[in-house]
Amino acid sequence: MAESTTNMEIPGLSKNARTVLEKRYLKRDTEGKILETPADMFRRVAEAIAVADRSFDKKADTKALAQKFYDLMTSFEFLPNSPTLMNAGRELGQLSACFVLPVGDSMEDIFDAVKYTALIHKSGGGTGFSFSRLRPANDVVRSTSGISSGPISFMRVFDAATETIKQGGTRRGANMGILRVDHPDIMDFIMCKDDQKHLNNFNISVGLTEAFMEAVEKDAEYDLRNPRDGKPCGKLNARKVFSRIVKQAWKNGEPGIIFLDRLNRDNPTPKAGEIESTNPCGEQPLLPYESCNLGSINLGKMVKDGEVDWKRLKEVVRLGVHFLDNVIEVNNYPLPQINETTRSNRKVGLGVMGWADMLILLGIPYSSAEAIALGEKVMRFINDEGHAYSRELAASRGTFPNFEGSIYDRPGEGPIRNATVTTIAPTGTISIIANASSGVEPLFAVSYVRQVLDKNILVEVNPIFEEIARQRGFFSEELMQKIAQHGTVHDIAEVPEDVRKVFVTAHDITPEDHIEMQAAFQKYTDNAVSKTVNFANNATIEDVEKVYRLAYKLECKGVTIYRDGSRDEQVLSTGAKEEKEKVVHTDEKRAVKRDRPKALKGWTYQMQTGCGPLYVTVNEDKAGLFELFTTMGKAGGCAASQCEAIGRMVSLAWRSGVQARQVIKQLLGISCHLPAGFGDNKVLSCADAVAKAIQAHMQAEGYDIGLEATAPERGACPECGGIVEHEGGCAVCHVCGYSECA
């Protein structure tokens, strides 16, 4: 590699992007020393992907193509999914993020799938499964004259295997677990993550059918079918099942829903098999033993002189499809079955990021009819141009092997290289590298505060907003800090009204706006659209149901929702309920320590931490919260002593009149090297566990802790302390790139 390349700086590479690349992507030696610069990495990837052209033309100018790919990535106009950036041109060579594995109804099939899962996670991929083929719990097993334990028990085996691979220090894996709504164990499945203490390496979704949704509309019963023989084995009221799904999603974000019949209606290769599952974030439906590689166009870079640059967008689409088709050729697949199925269908998923940036640059509010119309127009253009270029590739490289009998094998269609071309994924870390908004989501914040390792507080500002603020003369550090406290400019008078109008965040728009935007992009996307529908903490169950029904009406293929701050800890022992006045201490001028009475009422909460179970006991006197005790599940050690110290200090604070919400704010989000759990219920440290136990107690007992105490809390990154945002069913840190799904 040329010396000039090694020392080259990439224009526009942000500080956060450099942090993410150094922490997660750049090649290191056995001692952890970084061996390449960001420019080296992009050159490595470009050259490794370009060389695939030689498979079709021995005289292909791969050097020139590699330069085009390099320019495409270093201009941040397009980036492939993370495994490609990490592994292209390296020994591992596994370049795909998305996999689906079958789970058959036998011990051999189940444990083969567990083994294959471990191999995929070790190589950096995530896996999706349908457990719908497994016979229900307590069903007969003729070979042993016993009874089956059911899908959920086997899901725990997959979960444990994933946890073991994670603990091995490799790139973390994630799973999607799907069960058909007509499976006899569906109600247990819907409730399987109710306490958020199990299956923490899984996102779960219920596979809904058209027949089920019709029964929901009619408030009718529908048939359950035993997968062992396909025969009816009972009935449930569809509306009651749907209501339970909605209630659980409202409670903690799971399960999501996937419209299975719609996935198979658009299955491009029905003769090759039925689609049963998707990847962990839900946007990529795949056949059993199939993988897909994804890449995203940065729409924020596709604006020129206040207009969409359609000419450049077409060029980037063509290069993106070329790049992704080449990935299939050079990819080192973790299993021979995956190699065969993937090459037989050659699915690629070209998507977008920077959609919110494009709208801002064009002066279009995210929650407007104009934005919906432009979303349809942009995605239709990308889909049409992507398919057109895939047809050009078919002319020189041939169609995908399963072309015969596919949806393209009919009059008026003609040869095409790839069974699917477009997918909208949650872009997570690659949007940080590109300094772009994620996927088709609105901005997650205009400005926010983060604490760095030296305890300094830094204010991060959206780069487009900062540029506009400086140009128009209303920029100030004080204003940026004020915005960071609010997270939005919606009610900030110092920001001009026309600027406020376009700089909207995820919580500035309605859940219906989220769904309408998802539907706009879904209309012209081959696969599916990953999109999180954000709800305020005070949203009702009825609000969630309304959005689910709207998603069905607007032809979405699935829904993931997240209600801000939703979680639930279980009370293990509860004192007898008595009517008493709940007191929130507001007199902070007088700090008079209350004496301890001989008897107090207490509630004990079990919190799972990285050091084991932590039991947090909250005691009250007649005036309210009085003292807190902690007990570690395993006695002794530094963690136990620190927890005891936290308990003593919290008790002293409460007895001296300090507000409980202030205690929560001080402890919440503190992280250590041993976090526990997954998703919204992740416990970052023992201090974080104590805060969450107090918060759960206050909510359960009817205290008014004030929304301001919890509204800004999105969870803290366990690695850098940055804000964690929920995207497509996954939690992603926008500072260092940490992701629970990748």
N, C-alpha and C positions, 0 to 999 in steps of 0.2 A: 504494500500500500504506500502511496506517495506520501512524503513527509508533509507536503503542503496540505494534504487532506487531514492528517492527524491533528494539525494545529489549527485547522479551520474553525472559525466561530460561525454559528448559524444565526443569521439575523432574525430577530423576533422571538428567540428562545427565552421564555420568562424564567424568573428565579424558581418558581414552583415547578416548572417543567424540568429544569435542570435537576432539582431535588428528586423528582420522581424517576427520571432516567438513571441517575446515579444509584438510587436505592433499589430499583427493581429491574432495570433493563440492560445496563451496560455489562459487558463481559468482565469477569474477575478471575484472578488466579486462585490457587488452593488456599491461600492465606487471606483471601478477601480483598486483595488490592485490585483497584479498577484498572483494566488493561486497555480501554478504548474511550474515546470521546463520543459525544452524541453524533458528531459528523461521521466518525468511524462506524458507529452502529448503523446509521442510515445507509452508508456505502456498503457495508456488509450485507444488509438486507437486500438492497437494490441489485447487487451483483448476483446474489444467490437466487433471486426470483427471475432475473432476466435470462439466466443460463438455460431455463426451460425451453426457450425458443429453439434451441439446437435440437430438441427432440423431434421437431417438425421440419426444420430447415437447417441442414448442416452448415450452410454458409450464412446463417443469420448474424446480423451485426449486434451481438449481445452487449458490446461495450456502449454503443449509442443508446440502446434501450435502457441499460442500467443507469445511464446519465439522466434519462427522462424520468425513470422511477425515483432516482435520488432527488431530482429537482422537485418532483411532485410531493415527496414527503417532507423535504426540508423547507418548502414554502408553506407547509401545513395545509395544502389544498386537499390532501387525501392521506389517510393513515390506515394501515391494516390492523386487524385485532392483535391484542397483546402477545399471544404466543408466537406470532410471525415476527414481531419486532425482537422478541427475546431470543428465539431459537433459529431463525434463518441463517444459514451459513455456519452453524455450529454443530457439534457432534450429535446432540439430541435430535434436532431437525424436525420436531413435532410442531406444526404450525397452525393447528385448528383449535378453536375454543369450544366448539359445540359438538356434543356426542349424544346419541340415544342408544341404549342397550335394551334388549328384550329380557323379560323376566318370566320364564316358563313355570308351569305348575308341577315342578318336581324338585327334589332336593339337589339333584345334579345341575339342573338349569339355574336354580337360584344361586348356588354357590359358585358356579361358573361366572355368573353375572357379578358377584361380589369380587371375584378375582380380577375380572376385566375392569371393573370400576377402579380398583387399586392401581392397575397399570395406567389407566387414563389419567387419574389424578396425579400420579407420579410424573407424568409427562406434561402436566400443566393444563389439562382440559377439565371441563365440567360435564356432568352427565345427567340425562333425563331418563326416567323410567315410567312405564305404566305398570301398576301392580294389579291391573284388572283381570289378568289371566289366572291369578291365584284364587283357589277355592276359599270360601269364607271360613271364619273361625267356627270350630265345632262341627265342621262338615266331615264326612266319612273319608278315611284314607284306606282304601281296600288293600293295598300292598302290605300294610302293617296292622290292619284291623283296629287302627287308632283313629284319632280325630285331628283335624288340622288346626294350626294355631292362628291362621289368617294372615292377610297382607300386612297389617300394622306391626305384628311381631317380627316379620322379616325385614320391614323397613328399618327397624332398630338395628338389625345386623349390618345393613348397608351404612347406617349412620355411624356405628362404632368403627367400621372399617375406614370410613372417611376421616374420622377423628384421629385414628392411628396414623394415617398417612400425613395428616396435618402436623401432628406432633413430631414427625420425622424431619421437619424443617424444610420441606419442599414447598413449592407454590401451592397455596391452599386450593382444595377442590370444593365444588358445591354440587348439590343434587336438586333435581326437580322430581317430585313424586306425584303421580296422577292416578286417580281412581275414578272409574266411570260412575256416574250418578245412579246407574241401575245395578251396581254391585250390592250384594246383601249386607256388606259391612260399611256401607256409605256413611251412616250416622256416626259410627265410631271414628271413621276417617276424618269427618268434618271436625270432630272434637279432639283429634289426637294431639294438637298443639295448643290446647286450651290453656294449660298452665305454663307454656313456654319453657318447660324444663326437659322436654324430650324432643328428639328428631331435630336438633338445632343445626344440623348440617343439611337440612332439607328446606326448600320452598315447597309448599304443597298446593295443588289446584284440583278442583273437582271438574271432571270431564262431563260437560252438559251436552245433552242431545236435543235435537229439534222436537222429538216426541215429548221429552220432559218439559221443555219450555212451553209447548202447547198446553200441556197438562197444568202448568203453573197458571197460565192465562185463564183456564177454565175452572181452576180450583178443584182439579180432578185427581184421582189416584193413578199411579203408573206402576208397571210391572218391574219387580226385581228379578234378575236372572242369575242363576248359578253358573259361573264360568266353567265348571266341571263338565256340564252337559248342555249348557245354553238354554235350559228349560226355566220357565217362570217358577219362582219359589217364594212369592209373597208380593205384597203391595204396600206402597207408602203414599201419603198425600203429598203431591208435588209442591203445593204452596207452603206446607209446613217445612219440608226439606229446604226449599229455597230460602225461607225465612231464617232457618238455622244457619245456612251458609252466610247470609247477609249479617246476621248478628255476630258471628265469630269474626268475620272480616272487620266489622266495626270495632270489635273488642281489641284485636291485636294484629289486624292486617292479613290474617290467614284463615281459611284458604282463599286463594284466588279462584277465578273461574276461566275455563277454556271451552270454547264451543267446538266440540270434536267433529260434529258433522260438517261444519264449515271448513275445518282443516282438510277433511277428506274430499269435500266438494272441489277444493282447489288443489288436491293432490295431483301433481303433474304426471306421476307414473303409477296409476292405480293397479296395473298388472304386476308391478314389482312388490306391492304390499300395501298394507293399511297403516296410516299414521296413527300412532297410539299416544305419542308423547312429544314434548318439546325439550329444548335445552333449559338450563336453570332459570333464565330470566324470561322465558316464554315466547320469544320472538321467532324462534327457529323450529318449526315442525319438521321432524325427521323420521325416516323409516328406521326400524331396528337395524343396528350395526351401521348407521350412517353418521357422517360428520359433515360439517360445513365450515368454511372459512369466510370471515366477514371483513368488511372494510368500509370506511365512512368518508364521504365528501364533506369538507368544511364549507357550508353555505355562506358563512360570514366572509369568506374570501371570494365569493362569486358576485360581489356587488362592485360596480364601477360607475362613477359619476352619478350616484343616486339611482341606478337602475340595475336590474339583474343582468349579469354578463352571460347571456345565453350561449354565446360563441365559446367562451372559455369553459363553461359548464359542460358543454358537449364534449370538448377535448378531454376534460378530466374524467367524465363518465367512461369514455372509450379506454383511456389508460387504466382506469380502475378495474374494469371488467377484464382487460388483458392481464393485469397484475394478478387478480384473484384466480383466473383460470390457470395461470402459470403456477400458482401455489399448489394446486391439485397435483401437478406433475412432480414437483420437487419435494412434496410433503413426505415425511417419514411417519407412517401411520402406526399406532401402538398395537393394532391387531390385524391379522390378514383379512378377517371378515370385514373390517371397517375399510380397509384398502380397496377391497373388491366392490363393496356397495357404493362407496363414495365415488370411485372412478366410473361406475356404471351410470350414475346420474349427474355427476359433475355439478352439483348445486353450489352456487356462490350467493353471497348476500351483500350486495352493495347498498349502503344506507347513507345517512346524513348525520352531521352534527352542526352546531352553529346556526340552527334555525332561528333561535331567539335573537342572535346577533344580526342575522340578515334582516329580520323585521325591524329591529332598532335602526339599522343603517338606512332602511327605506322609509322610516318614520311611520310604521304601521303598528298599531297596538295589537298585542298577541290575542286578546279576547275580542276580536272584531270580525265581521263578515268578510272584510277585505283580506284578513290574514288566513281565514279558512279557504277562501277562493285561491289565494296565492299558493297555499300549501298543496292543494290539489293540482294546480298547474305545474308547480316545480316537480312534484313527485311523478306526475304523468310524463313530464319531459325526461326525467332520469330513467324511468322504467322503459319508455319507448326507445330512447337512445341506447340504453343498456341491452335491450333485446335486439336492436338492429345490429349492434356490434357483435353480439353473441352469434348472430346469423352469419356475419362476415367471417368470424372465426371458424364456424362450421364448414364454410366453403373451403378453407385451407387445411383445417385440422380434423374435420369430420364431426358428426353429431355425437351426443352422448350414447353409449351402447344400449341403454333401455329406451331409445327413441321410439321404436316400434310399439304401438299400443299406448303411447303417451298422449297427452292433450294436444301436442303439436303435430301428431301423426294423423292429420285430417286435411281436407281440402281448404286452401287459403292460408295455411300456416307455413309449412315447409321446414327445412332443416334448421336446427339451432344447436349450439354447442353445449348450453347449460340448461338443466331442467328448471332451475329457478335462477333469477338474476338479482332480485332486490329483497332486502330485509332492513327493518329499522331497529337497530340494537341500542341498548343504553351504553353510551360511549365511555363512560367512567373515566379511566385513567388516560385514554388517548385524547380526550377533550382537554385534559389538563396540559398535556404535552403541546397541543395545538393552541392553547389559551383560548378555547372556544366554549360556548354553552353546550350542554350535553344533549345529544340526540335531538329529539323534537320537543324537549322540555322547555318551559320558560326559565328565566334566570332563577337560580336558587337563592341569590341575594345580590343586592347592588353593592353593598359594602358589609364587611363582617370583621369581627375581632378574632385574632388567634394568638395563642401564647406559645412562644418558641422555647427551646430547651433551656435558655439562660433566664427564663421567667419574664423576659421582656414581652410587652403586649404590642402587637403589630396590627395595624388596620389595613385590611386588604380591600381594594376598590376595583370594581369592574373597569377594565382598561378603556372601553368605549365611553363609559360614563365619565371617567376622569378626563379623557380627552375633550369631551363636549363641555364639561364644567370649566376646564381651563380656558378653552376657546371663548366661552361666553361670559367668563369673569365671575362665576359664582363658586369657584373651588376654594375650599379652606380645609385645613386639618380638623378644625372644630366641627365643621359640617359633616365631614366624612365619619367622624366618631359618632356624631348624632345619628346618622343614617345607619351605622353599624349596630347601634343599640336597638333601632327599630327593625333593621333587616330589609326595610322597604322605604321608598321615597313617597309612598302614596299620600301621606299626610304631612310632608315636610314643606312648609310654606316657602322656604328659601330656594327651593328648586322650582324653576319655571314650569308652568302647567303643561306646556307641550312636551317637556322632557319627562315629567311625571307620567304622562299619558302612555309613553312607549316603554319606559323602564319598569315593567311589571314583573313581579316575582310569582312563584308557584302558589303562594297564599293570597295574592291580590286578585286572583281570578276564581271563578266558581268551578266546582267539580264538573258541571255540565260543559264548561268551556274546555276543560281537559279532554273529555270524551269526544267532543266535536272535532277537536284538532286530531286526536288519534284516528277517528273515522275518516277524516280528510286524507291523511297519509295512507291509511289502509286501503282505500279505494284503488290505488295504483301501486300496491306493493305485493309482490308474488307471495312472500311468506307472511309474517305478521309484524306488528308494531309493538315494541316495548315502550310502555308509557305508564308512569305512576300518576294516579288520580289523587291529588292531595286534598285532605279534609282538615278543617280546623278541629281542635280538640273538642269543642262543644257541638260538633255535628251529631245529628241523631241517626238512629238505625234506619229511619225512614229516608233520610238523605242518601244513605248508601244504597238502599234498595232502588231508589229512583234512578241513580246512576247506572246500576247493573241493568235495569230494564232499558235505559236509553242506549247502552252499549249494544244490547241485543238488537234493538230497533235499527241502529245505525250500521249494522253489519260488521262490528268489530269482531275479532277472533278470540279475544280474551280480555280480562280486566285485572289489574293489580291496583289496590287502593291502599292508602296509608293515612290514618287519622293521627294527627300530630300528638305525640306523647302517649299513644295507646300502648298499654301493657298491663299486666296483672300479676301480682305476687300472691301466693296462697297463704292464708292464715292457718297455722297449725293448731294453735290453741287459743281460745277466745274466752275472756271473762264474761259472766252473765251480763246481758244488756240491761241498762237502766236508763231512764229518762234523766238527762242532766244537761245543763247549759254548757255549750261548747264555747270556750273562751280563747280568743286570739289575743295575745299580749301585745298591746300597742303603746303602753306607757314605758318608753325606753329611757325617759329621764330619771326614773326611779329604779335602781337596780337593787332591790331588796331580796335577799336570798330566803326562799321559803323553807321552813322546817319540814323534815320528813315525818309523816304520820306512821303509825305502827303497821298499818295495812294499806295496800294499794292494789288497784286492779291493773292487770297486765295483758298484753297481747304479744304472742311470739310469732315471728315470721322467719321462715327458712329461706335463705338466699344462697344460691350456688356460686361460689367464687373459685378462682384458680387455685386456691390453697385448700379447697374442700368446702363442705357446707358450713355456713355461718348462720347462727341462730341469733336474731335480733329481738330483744324483748323491750317493748315500750310500756312504761308504767304511767298511770295518771292519778292525780288527786282530784279533789272537787273542782279545782280551778282549771284543770286541763293537763297538758303534757308536763311530766315531772322529772322522769329519769329514764335512762336507757342503759341496758346491759347487753353485752355480746358474749357468745360462747362459740368457739371454733369446734367443728366436728372432730378434728384431731387435736388433742391437747398439746400445750406447750408451743415453743417456737416463737420466732420474731413476729409472725403474723398475729398470733394470739395476743401477744403483749401490746402490739400496736392497736388492735381492735379494742382491748381493754382501755387503753388510753383515750381512744376516740369516745368510748362510752362515758368515761368520767368527765371529759370536757363538754360533751353534749348535755349531760345531766346538770353540770354546773351552769351552763348557759341557760337551760330551761328554767332552773330554779331561781336564776337571777333576772328573769324576765325577757331574755332574748327570744325573738320570734322564731318559730320553728322553720318558717320558709327561708329565713336567713341561714339557718344551719344547713338546710337542703342545698341552697345555692353555693355554699362554701365547699361542700363535700361532693356534690354531683359532678361527674365527669373526670374526677381524678383517676388517672390510669396507672397501671403497673405492668410488669413484664409477663404477668400470668392472668390475662383476661379469661372470662368463662362465658359460655353461651353463644348465641348467634342471633342476629337480627335485632329487633326492637328491644329484646329483653337481655341484651348483652350486659354483663357485669364487668366493669373495667378494673375494679380493685375492691378491697374490703371497704374502703371509705365510700366508694360509689355504691356498694351494696347497702351500707347503712343508710345513705341518703334515699335510696330507692325504697327501702323498707319503711322509713319515716313517711315518705310521700304516699306510699300505698296505704299506710295506716290512717293518715289524715283524710285521704279521699274516701276510704271506707267508713270512717267515723263522722263524716259530714263537716269537717273543718273547712273554713273558707281560707285557703292559702293564697288566693289571688292568682289570676292567670298570668300576671307578669312574672311570677316565680318560675313558671314552666314553659311559657310560650316560646321563648327563643331557643329552648333546649332541643337540639337535634341529636344529642349524643356526641361524645368526644371520641376522636380517633385514638385507639389504644397505643399507636406508635408515635404520633406527633402532637396529639391534643387538639387537632384541627376539627372543624365542623364536619360531621358525618351527615350526608344527605341520602334520602331514600330514592333510588332510581330503578324502575323495572323490577321491583321485588328484591333489590339488593342495596346494601349500605356502602357508600363510597365516600372517602375523604377527599375533598377538593384541594387539600394542601399538599399531602405527600403521596396520594394515589392509592392508599390502603383500600382494599375491597374485600368484603366478606364472601363474595361470589367468585373471586378470581385469585 
